[in-house]
């Protein structure tokens, strides 16, 4: 998309950009099909335990009956590989790709905030989004774990339900790149997801390049982030704001007992 002329009023430019980036209005059938793809991606990105491995034939069959789309083509490539692998090999590959490599971790807020205090606030905000939509996770995974985010997107729909995916588009691009560089078949699962989202902007591409070169942010020094939370810079309305640390309590020294001998 070519840049919008600066002569347009800013409100017009903002609304045009928003219209381009959000999903088009979908029919009920299209929404259901989109939700099915999101659920499949969520399942296929989970650890391949005995239950998931036992369902491989069923998952492959469901993918085969999807309408002919780019997402369905990517999922077909993955399930063909997935169905043919030894279960122990699947487990080893999953751990290597998602547990031992930071650039393909499935915890999305890590790419945006790193291991900083901001990440804790982002996790809290994401949990609040789920609860506001009437959805309560089982607590088995952090709310930013990609399969959890995908399940919420499938349940809540293309608008607000997919908002966390759009927000973390850059992290998703980085995961896809890392899986592609590793020649992992899981790259097809990420590709199936990315084709459902708005195309990346130049700013997105530049941010991914920075993530590749520099990694996620480092922890801020001192209590400054907490002070900014108190001013509302990062905390949305109704979220937990860390209290101001109380001054240390000065405890008077205990009296010392001394036994005096005879004078």
Residue pairs with C-beta under 8 A, 6 or more apart in sequence:
1 20
4 13
4 16
4 17
8 16
20 198
21 166
21 198
22 159
22 198
23 158
23 159
23 162
23 198
26 34
26 158
31 157
31 158
33 66
33 67
34 158
34 196
35 154
35 155
35 157
36 62
36 66
36 154
37 66
37 71
37 72
37 75
37 192
37 196
38 150
38 151
38 153
38 154
38 193
38 196
39 150
39 151
39 154
40 59
40 62
40 63
40 75
40 192
41 75
41 150
41 189
41 192
41 193
42 146
42 147
42 148
42 150
42 151
42 154
43 52
43 59
43 147
44 59
44 75
44 78
44 79
44 82
44 189
45 106
45 146
45 147
45 150
45 186
45 189
46 52
46 147
47 91
47 94
48 82
48 87
48 90
48 91
48 94
50 87
53 87
53 90
56 79
56 82
56 83
57 83
59 79
59 82
60 79
60 80
60 82
60 83
63 72
63 75
63 76
63 79
64 76
66 72
66 75
69 195
70 192
70 195
71 192
71 193
71 195
71 196
72 192
74 188
74 189
74 191
74 192
74 195
75 188
75 189
75 192
77 185
77 188
78 185
78 186
78 188
78 189
78 192
81 185
82 90
82 185
85 93
93 184
94 186
97 104
97 179
97 182
97 184
97 186
98 104
98 105
98 106
98 186
99 105
101 178
101 182
102 110
102 215
103 174
103 175
103 177
103 178
103 212
104 174
104 175
104 178
104 179
104 182
104 184
105 175
106 145
106 146
106 147
106 175
107 142
107 144
107 145
107 146
108 144
108 145
108 146
108 149
108 164
108 168
108 171
108 172
109 119
109 122
109 123
109 126
109 144
109 168
110 119
110 144
110 171
110 216
111 168
111 170
111 171
111 174
111 211
111 216
112 119
112 122
112 167
112 168
112 170
112 171
112 216
113 119
113 122
113 216
113 217
114 215
114 216
114 217
114 218
114 219
115 216
115 219
116 217
116 218
116 219
116 220
116 225
117 219
117 220
117 225
117 226
117 229
118 217
118 225
118 234
121 229
121 234
121 235
121 239
122 144
123 142
123 143
123 144
124 239
124 240
125 236
125 239
126 143
126 144
126 149
126 164
127 137
127 143
128 236
128 238
128 239
129 152
129 160
129 163
129 164
130 136
130 137
130 143
130 152
133 152
133 155
133 156
133 160
133 161
135 152
135 155
135 156
137 143
137 148
141 147
141 148
142 148
143 149
144 164
144 168
146 172
146 175
149 164
149 165
149 168
150 165
150 193
152 161
152 164
153 161
153 162
153 164
153 165
154 161
155 161
156 162
162 196
162 197
165 172
165 193
165 197
166 197
166 198
169 197
169 198
169 200
169 204
170 200
170 204
170 207
170 208
170 211
171 211
172 190
172 193
172 194
172 197
173 194
173 200
173 204
173 205
173 208
174 208
174 211
174 212
175 190
176 187
176 190
176 191
176 194
177 208
177 212
179 186
179 187
179 190
180 187
200 208
223 245
225 234
226 242
226 244
228 234
229 235
229 241
229 242
230 241
230 242
230 244
235 241
